[in-house]
Amino acid sequence: MNPLRWEVLGLAFVLALPVLAMGLRGDLTLDDVFARLPWCLGAAWAAVALLTAVARPRTPTPPAAVPQDEPLAPTDPEPATAP
């Protein structure tokens, strides 16, 4: 999955808002802000990848093909007859 998809970038922006706010408030230096922004992109990519994998419907596996010219073997042996 491409990390530059629109949903990944949108979520990364939402996750980066607190980091940017702390940088504007003065709690983080400019170096700290730029060091933490790639983590926001990585967290957004992981969250979108997880949600995409969970939301994808499962495809049923096709049953095993049985050749039509061969008879099926019995699964249970025939009961023994008493004399």
MINUDO-511639 format. One line per 8 residues: number of its first residue (from 1); their letters; for each residue x, y, z of N, C-alpha, C. Coordinates in steps of 0.1 Angstrom, whole numbers, padded with zeros to 4 digits. Layout:
# residues N
NUM) A) X:Y:Z:X:Y:Z:X:Y:Z ~ ...
This chain:
# residues 83
1) MNPLRWEV) 0008:-0012:0000:0000:0000:0000:0009:0012:0000 ~ 0005:0022:-0008:0013:0034:-0010:0011:0043:0003 ~ 0022:0047:0009:0020:0056:0021:0016:0070:0018 ~ 0015:0073:0005:0010:0087:0002:-0004:0087:-0004 ~ -0012:0078:0000:-0026:0078:-0004:-0033:0089:0004 ~ -0045:0093:-0001:-0051:0105:0005:-0056:0102:0019 ~ -0061:0089:0022:-0066:0087:0036:-0054:0086:0046 ~ -0042:0081:0041:-0031:0080:0049:-0026:0095:0053
9) LGLAFVLA) -0025:0103:0042:-0020:0117:0044:-0030:0124:0053 ~ -0043:0122:0052:-0053:0129:0060:-0052:0125:0075 ~ -0050:0112:0077:-0049:0107:0091:-0035:0112:0097 ~ -0025:0112:0088:-0012:0117:0093:-0013:0132:0097 ~ -0021:0140:0090:-0022:0154:0093:-0030:0155:0107 ~ -0040:0147:0108:-0048:0147:0121:-0039:0143:0133 ~ -0030:0133:0131:-0021:0128:0141:-0010:0138:0144 ~ -0007:0146:0134:0004:0156:0135:-0001:0169:0142
17) LPVLAMGL) -0014:0171:0143:-0019:0184:0149:-0014:0186:0163 ~ -0015:0176:0172:-0009:0178:0185:0006:0181:0186 ~ 0013:0175:0177:0028:0177:0176:0030:0192:0172 ~ 0023:0196:0162:0024:0210:0157:0020:0220:0167 ~ 0009:0217:0175:0004:0226:0185:0015:0227:0196 ~ 0021:0216:0200:0031:0216:0211:0043:0224:0206 ~ 0046:0223:0193:0057:0231:0187:0054:0246:0187 ~ 0041:0250:0184:0038:0264:0184:0037:0269:0199
25) RGDLTLDD) 0033:0261:0208:0032:0265:0222:0046:0267:0228 ~ 0056:0260:0223:0069:0261:0228:0074:0249:0237 ~ 0065:0239:0237:0069:0227:0245:0079:0219:0238 ~ 0079:0219:0224:0089:0212:0216:0097:0221:0208 ~ 0109:0218:0206:0118:0226:0197:0114:0223:0182 ~ 0119:0230:0173:0117:0228:0159:0123:0214:0155 ~ 0134:0211:0161:0140:0198:0157:0132:0187:0162 ~ 0126:0188:0174:0117:0178:0180:0105:0176:0171
33) VFARLPWC) 0099:0187:0167:0087:0186:0158:0090:0179:0145 ~ 0101:0182:0139:0104:0176:0126:0109:0161:0128 ~ 0114:0158:0140:0117:0144:0142:0105:0136:0145 ~ 0094:0142:0150:0082:0134:0153:0072:0133:0141 ~ 0073:0142:0132:0064:0142:0121:0064:0129:0112 ~ 0076:0123:0109:0076:0110:0102:0069:0099:0110 ~ 0069:0100:0123:0062:0089:0131:0047:0091:0129 ~ 0042:0103:0127:0028:0105:0125:0024:0098:0112
41) LGAAWAAV) 0033:0100:0102:0030:0094:0089:0030:0078:0090 ~ 0040:0073:0097:0041:0059:0099:0029:0053:0107 ~ 0025:0060:0117:0013:0055:0125:0001:0056:0116 ~ -0001:0066:0108:-0013:0067:0100:-0012:0056:0089 ~ -0001:0053:0084:0000:0042:0074:-0003:0029:0080 ~ 0002:0026:0092:-0001:0013:0099:-0016:0012:0103 ~ -0022:0023:0107:-0036:0023:0111:-0045:0021:0098 ~ -0042:0027:0087:-0050:0025:0075:-0048:0011:0070
49) ALLTAVAR) -0036:0006:0070:-0033:-0007:0065:-0041:-0018:0074 ~ -0041:-0016:0087:-0048:-0025:0095:-0063:-0024:0093 ~ -0069:-0012:0092:-0083:-0011:0090:-0087:-0016:0076 ~ -0078:-0014:0066:-0081:-0019:0053:-0081:-0035:0052 ~ -0072:-0041:0059:-0071:-0055:0060:-0083:-0061:0067 ~ -0087:-0054:0078:-0099:-0060:0086:-0112:-0058:0078 ~ -0113:-0047:0071:-0126:-0044:0064:-0128:-0051:0051 ~ -0117:-0057:0046:-0118:-0064:0033:-0126:-0077:0035
57) PRTPTPPA) -0136:-0080:0027:-0144:-0092:0029:-0136:-0104:0025 ~ -0138:-0115:0033:-0131:-0127:0029:-0137:-0134:0017 ~ -0128:-0140:0009:-0133:-0147:-0003:-0134:-0162:0001 ~ -0145:-0168:-0001:-0146:-0183:0003:-0137:-0191:-0006 ~ -0131:-0201:0000:-0122:-0210:-0008:-0131:-0220:-0015 ~ -0128:-0223:-0028:-0136:-0232:-0035:-0134:-0246:-0030 ~ -0145:-0254:-0030:-0143:-0268:-0026:-0134:-0276:-0035 ~ -0128:-0286:-0030:-0118:-0294:-0038:-0126:-0301:-0049
65) AVPQDEPL) -0120:-0301:-0060:-0127:-0307:-0072:-0125:-0322:-0071 ~ -0136:-0329:-0073:-0136:-0344:-0073:-0138:-0348:-0088 ~ -0129:-0357:-0093:-0130:-0361:-0107:-0143:-0369:-0108 ~ -0151:-0367:-0119:-0164:-0373:-0120:-0163:-0388:-0125 ~ -0152:-0392:-0131:-0151:-0405:-0136:-0146:-0416:-0126 ~ -0142:-0411:-0114:-0137:-0421:-0104:-0148:-0421:-0093 ~ -0152:-0433:-0089:-0162:-0433:-0078:-0155:-0429:-0065 ~ -0164:-0424:-0056:-0158:-0420:-0043:-0156:-0432:-0034
73) APTDPEPA) -0145:-0432:-0026:-0143:-0443:-0017:-0152:-0442:-0005 ~ -0157:-0453:0000:-0165:-0452:0012:-0157:-0447:0024 ~ -0163:-0439:0032:-0156:-0434:0044:-0157:-0444:0056 ~ -0168:-0451:0057:-0169:-0460:0068:-0169:-0475:0062 ~ -0162:-0484:0068:-0162:-0497:0063:-0176:-0503:0066 ~ -0179:-0513:0057:-0192:-0519:0059:-0192:-0528:0072 ~ -0204:-0528:0079:-0204:-0535:0091:-0203:-0550:0089 ~ -0196:-0556:0098:-0194:-0571:0096:-0207:-0578:0100
81) TAP) -0210:-0588:0092:-0222:-0596:0094:-0219:-0608:0103 ~ -0227:-0611:0112:-0225:-0622:0121:-0231:-0634:0114 ~ -0225:-0646:0115:-0231:-0658:0109:-0242:-0664:0117
